Amino acid sequence: MKFDYKKYIRSHLLSLIPYQSAREEFEAEGRSMILMDANENPFESDVNRYPDPMQRELKKEIAQWRGVDENQIYLCNGSDEFISNVIMGCCEPGRDSIMILPPTFGMYKVSAKTYGVRIKEVPLTKSFQLDVDSILKTADENSKIIFIPTPNNPTGNNFNLEAIELLIQRFPGIVVVDEAYAEFSSNSSVIPWLLKYPNLMVCQTFSKAQGMAGARLGMAFAHRDFINFFNRIKAPYNINSLTINFALKRLKEQDGVNTQVDLLLKERKRLEEAFTEISFIKKCFPSDANFLMVRLDNSNLRYDQLLENGIVVRNPSKNLNCENTLRISVGLPEENNRLIEVLQSLS
Ligand SMILES: Cc1ncc(COP(=O)(O)O)c(C=O)c1O
């Protein structure tokens, strides 16, 4: 595919000479060497050596799992790190902007602000779908990235795939489709679209269905020129050995993960049904993720009451069009039972 990634990135980074680990030169060959290059402690402790900066073994497995080439994968310390990297690498502070679609995941804005990058907001429609016309009208030549989380956080719904595709075709910059909740979604992933749209980047995470939030591992899939670019600007050892090994193990346990996902989807349905019986829950929004957003009579009151009963949920009410809502993650069956019991007991 003929594609010039250079027009999407910050020009001063084109000449960056990346940090080079001495081991990089022979690591790919897999030879056994005496390692005297990195000032490590030579006594074996499982983690006394720096990890592979390019995470080759893990990327090989992920490539098979997700049906992409290894050189289309960038691994990061949670998708949060990828969000930060793509903004830092592609947006000129003070000049460029990212586009976000409220109500949306909060880290896009936080990251842009930390880099002094402008933010253009185009609200979702009343049914929390993409307003393609307004987005395209608002975008200009300095709109470098648009973030589209589907299923969306905090609302939980999927976006229409045709609308996403239209945006990828028409948006002047990079379209990041954030599929953090992909395993729970009834939509298929847009990863196969990478073959036709070089301005598309897809990110996923091990934090949700894969049950590894504490290990911090995110994945971005993109054109290999972008991946090369991210590898050049990243911290050399951004994924630690413990995380790499845990993820390799988890990839062999996908039957178990799928069983958990199925159970969580059944539990989500059970919660949804139970919520219809609670008088102060006015609406439960349709979800394609492992959480439900509900609208209630008074979100602050209900949030506090749940807290008093030992249940922590999220209050996203300050987000646009989310007045008086709570976002509730689907828990274990016994935790969901307790939630239902507490909700039933509240007046
Ligand atoms: C839409 C979305 N993207 C990204 C993330 C961050 O995921 P990670 O744990 O991989 O940093 C979240 C976490 O809640 C999310 O909801």
Ligand as a Chemical Component Dictionary entry (heavy atoms), coordinates in Angstrom:
data_LIG
# 
_chem_comp.id                   LIG 
_chem_comp.type                 NON-POLYMER 
_chem_comp.pdbx_formal_charge   0 
_chem_comp.three_letter_code    LIG 
# 
loop_
_chem_comp_atom.comp_id 
_chem_comp_atom.atom_id 
_chem_comp_atom.alt_atom_id 
_chem_comp_atom.type_symbol 
_chem_comp_atom.charge 
_chem_comp_atom.model_Cartn_x 
_chem_comp_atom.model_Cartn_y 
_chem_comp_atom.model_Cartn_z 
_chem_comp_atom.pdbx_ordinal 
LIG C1 C1 C 0 -12.697 3.163  25.991 1  
LIG C2 C2 C 0 -11.498 2.894  26.832 2  
LIG N1 N1 N 0 -10.280 2.987  26.281 3  
LIG C3 C3 C 0 -9.166  2.759  26.995 4  
LIG C4 C4 C 0 -9.232  2.436  28.323 5  
LIG C5 C5 C 0 -7.948  2.261  29.084 6  
LIG O1 O1 O 0 -7.562  0.948  29.088 7  
LIG P1 P1 P 0 -6.150  0.457  29.631 8  
LIG O2 O2 O 0 -6.398  -0.204 30.932 9  
LIG O3 O3 O 0 -5.659  -0.486 28.571 10 
LIG O4 O4 O 0 -5.241  1.651  29.756 11 
LIG C6 C6 C 0 -10.471 2.331  28.958 12 
LIG C7 C7 C 0 -10.565 2.029  30.395 13 
LIG O5 O5 O 0 -11.550 2.123  31.051 14 
LIG C8 C8 C 0 -11.637 2.574  28.191 15 
LIG O6 O6 O 0 -12.856 2.507  28.740 16 
# 
loop_
_chem_comp_bond.comp_id 
_chem_comp_bond.atom_id_1 
_chem_comp_bond.atom_id_2 
_chem_comp_bond.value_order 
_chem_comp_bond.pdbx_ordinal 
LIG C1 C2 SING 1  
LIG C2 N1 SING 2  
LIG C2 C8 DOUB 3  
LIG N1 C3 DOUB 4  
LIG C3 C4 SING 5  
LIG C4 C5 SING 6  
LIG C4 C6 DOUB 7  
LIG C5 O1 SING 8  
LIG O1 P1 SING 9  
LIG P1 O2 DOUB 10 
LIG P1 O3 SING 11 
LIG P1 O4 SING 12 
LIG C6 C7 SING 13 
LIG C6 C8 SING 14 
LIG C7 O5 DOUB 15 
LIG C8 O6 SING 16 
# 
